[in-house]
């Protein structure tokens, strides 16, 4: 699904706010899709945010698995987002939205009401195949939802699930290609370890 055109409104003479969700399994090109969207926006209008839990490739950029990236501001919680976005910002990007607390949907709704274009990239299912509640709520609010797919590492079919390859140690489950791979539902299996809620992960 493609983004709807941004129209002028009496409340905000610049643009009408919208929430856009780009979701899917790991390695499905979510961050790549975000970076592509940003090419159509003036750089000075954009604020890119990343959760400080995501330090796999860079603490100061959002990064694709192929090494492409863009400067970002790290935040620790959804409430911090509103303090970081200024009036001049027109496009707010929130990468790895599944890392955030349950206040994120309301934050996105507030930003959209202020005329911001809010783009969230996130996993829709965790490695146990369960939906992230915070992302499900954002999906209900979003004017645009784009579901990305990858290629199953086991059979080559379209992949919708994230498969854990390595044991989980404690609550630290953030990882890259060494720890995860995309799988179709038939080839995927959940970790043997007990489920860890997104709010408890390190």
Helices and strands as residue ranges (DSSP letters): E 18-24, H 30-38, G 43-45, E 46-51, E 61-63, E 69-71, E 73-75, H 78-84, E 91-94, G 97-99, H 104-113, E 117-123, H 133-141, E 144-148, E 150-151, E 158-159, E 161-164, E 180-183
